[in-house]
Amino acid sequence: MATPDITLHRGDITAAAVDAVVNAANSSLLGGGGVDGAIHRAGGPAILEACRELRRTTLPDGLPTGRAVATTAGELPARWVIHTVGPVYAKSEDRSHLLASAYRESLRVADEIGALTVAFPAVSAGVYGWPLGDAARIAVTTVRETESAVREARFILFSDQVHQVFVRATQSLG
């Protein structure tokens, strides 16, 4: 195993032709706003049904923060969706280990399902309020340092601003 090559793209993660798309999910796994809502809408009802089945069986209390699990990708061009729950940002408590864990766990699940190309959003950098520069640093550092069979970790970033912050983080980290 090695570490994945990191590529940065500006665009819509639901259109990514990769083996697996990472969903910045909430712990209920039942859909929400932002990336989560977009993935559920674009992927159709099969994703929600798979998530409901996980809640009925192995995750009755939901998916814990920092963990990840895979489902079908439904109608998305990807084969799987890897759902991960990032932490909500809090000035009073350092939760960076949980954000790093969301990326590590996503790569671990990708290895379990045999995904070689994985598309990531900027986990926790939207409604969960994580400061963008710090979120990018943690994301890039964690993926760069995590051994995995994944060949390409493709960060697909929805806005020019987020893309530029990830470009700067990647450049400053070497």
C-alpha positions, 0 to 999 in steps of 0.5 A: 500500500501507498498513499493516494495521489491528491487531485483538486477539482472545482465542480459538482461531486454528484457528477464525479466518475469515480469508484466512490463518492464521500458524503459529508453526512449527518449521523442519522444517515437520512439525508440533509442539506449541502453535499448530503442533500445533493448526493441523496437527490442525485443518487435517488431513493436507493441510497436512502433505502440503503441508509434506512437498512443500516439504521434498522440493522447495524447502526440503530443509533446512527453513524458516530462522528469520525466514522464511515460506512458505504452504501450503493451510489444509486443513480450516481456515476460512482459505484458507492457512496461512503458516508462519513460524519464530520464534527461540528466546529467548536472554538471551546474544544479541539475536535480536529482528531474527529475531522482527521478520523472522518477522512481516515475512516473513509479511506479504510472503507474505500479499501474494504470495498475495493475503491481505487478512486475516491471523490471527497468534499470539504467535510465539516467546512459547510454548515458544520462551521469548520474554518476553511483553511484549517479544514483544508489543512486537516483534509490534505494532511490526513489523506496524504499521510494515510496508507491505502490502496486508493490511487486517487483522492479527488477533492471536488470542491463546489466553489472557487473560494473553497477550491483556492483554499485547498490549492493553497493548503496543498501547496503549503504542505509540499 
